[in-house]
Amino acid sequence: MIKLEKKHIKIFSIFIAVVFIGSCVAIGVSQMGSTGVASAASSAVGKIDYRQAMAQSPDLQAANDQMQQAVEDAKKDFEEKSAGMSDQEKQDYYQQTQSRLQQKQQDLIEPIQKKIEEQVKAVAEAKGLSVVLDSNAVVYGGQDITQDVIRKLSK
């Protein structure tokens, strides 16, 4: 059977967070330019709880609903097509189905991520922030823009 349980969602959420943090670090490194530490010390840094912004995105529920429907459809399809298959064929078909579902999930989440990133950029520019990091990567300081981004997403 095909199951997209909390475990899969958690793994995917962690993957999203890692990609976002990596992107933020790359932006931060590129912003440092030739002046290095001096420019980093004088720049404004923001932080965002990316998981909270993602969870409160109005588009996430629609994506979750579509994903649940895709999982149900995949279960039915698997049950129908695997009835006469050997165990190895079932396992191979199961792997193919899982791959399709993972791609579907990525296709549904990617536009939401882009929308959040656009809103993060807009809020950061409005507040004069040159770097925004995921709040999980920040030990101390930084201006929290999570609620500002969530408000912009809700509009």
N, C-alpha and C positions, 0 to 999 in steps of 0.2 A: 504494500500500500504506500501511497505517497503522503507524507506528512510534512507540513510546514508548521512546525510547532514553535514555541517560544525559544527553543534552543537555536533554531535557524534564524529567527528574527534577531536574537541577541548577537549571534555571530555576524550577521549582516550589519547591525548597528555599530558594532565594534569596528568592522571594516570601514564603514562610512566615517566614523570618528577618526580613524587612523589616516584615511585619505585627506580629510579636512585639516587635520593637524599638520600633515606633511605639506599641504598646499600653503598653509599659513606660515610655516617655517620657511618655505621657499620664497614667499612674498617678503617675509622679514629679511632674509638674507639679501634679496635683490634690492631692497630699500636701503640697505646699509651703504651701498655704493662704495666710493673710494675713501670716504672719511671714516668708515669703520665704526669703532666704538663711540667716537664723539657724536656722530649723527644718531646712533641708537640711544644714547643717553638723553639727547634733547628731544627725541620724538615721543609722540603720545601713543600709548599702547592701550588697546581695548581688549576686552575678553567677552566671550559668548558661551553660554551653555548650549552647545549645538544640539545635544539630545533633546533638551527641553524645547528648543525652537522647532525641531523636527516633529516632536510629539504634539505640539500645539498648532502645527500647520493645518489650515483648513483642508488642504488637498490630500492630507495623509489618510483620512478616513475613506475617501473615495478610492484611493489606491489600495488600501487594505481590503475594501469590498471587492474590487476587481481581482485582487490576488486570491482571495478566498474562493471566488467563483472559478478562477483558473485552476485552483487546487481540486475543487470538486469535479470539474470537467475532466481533469487529468486522472483522477481516481476512477471515474466511470470508464474512461477510455482505456486505462490500464486493465481494469477488470474484464472488459469486453475482449480486448485484443490478446491478453495473456492467457486466456482460458485453455488454449490448446498448445501452449508453449512448454518447452522443457525448462527445468530450473535455471539453466545457464541463459537461455533465451529471455526468460523473465527477468533475470538479474540485469542483463544487457539493456533490455527495454526500459527497466526501472531507472537505470543510470541515464539513459537518453531523456526520459521524462523529467527526471530531476534537473538535468541541464537546461531543458526548455523552461522549467519553472524558475530556475535561478535567473535566466536571461529575462524572463517576463518581469520578475521582481526588480531587476536592475533597470529595465525599461520604464517601469512605473515610478521608481524612486528618483531616478536621475533628473527629471524635470523639477521635482520638488527641491532637490539639492541645489540645482541651478537658481531657482527662485530665491531660496534662502541666501545663497551666496550673493545674488544681486542686491538683496535687501541689506545684507551685512555691509556691502560696499557702499551703498547709498547712505546708511546711517554713519558709517565710519567717515565718509567724506563730509557729511553735514557737521559732524562733531570734531573734525580736524584730526582724526586718528590716522596714523600712517601704518599701523600694524594691528591686526585683530587676531588673537589666539583663542583656541578652545579653552574654556575655563579649567578643564581638567589638566591642562599643561601649565597653568599659571600657579605659582606657589604664593606669590605676594603681589599686590598692586594690580593696576590695570582698571580701566573704566568699564564696568559691566554694561553691555548694550543689548543684553538678551531681551528684555521687555520691549525695548524700542523696535527691535527686529520683529518680534511677535506681533506688535501693533501694526507694523507696516504689512506683514503677511496677511493680517485679518482684513485689510482694506480691500 
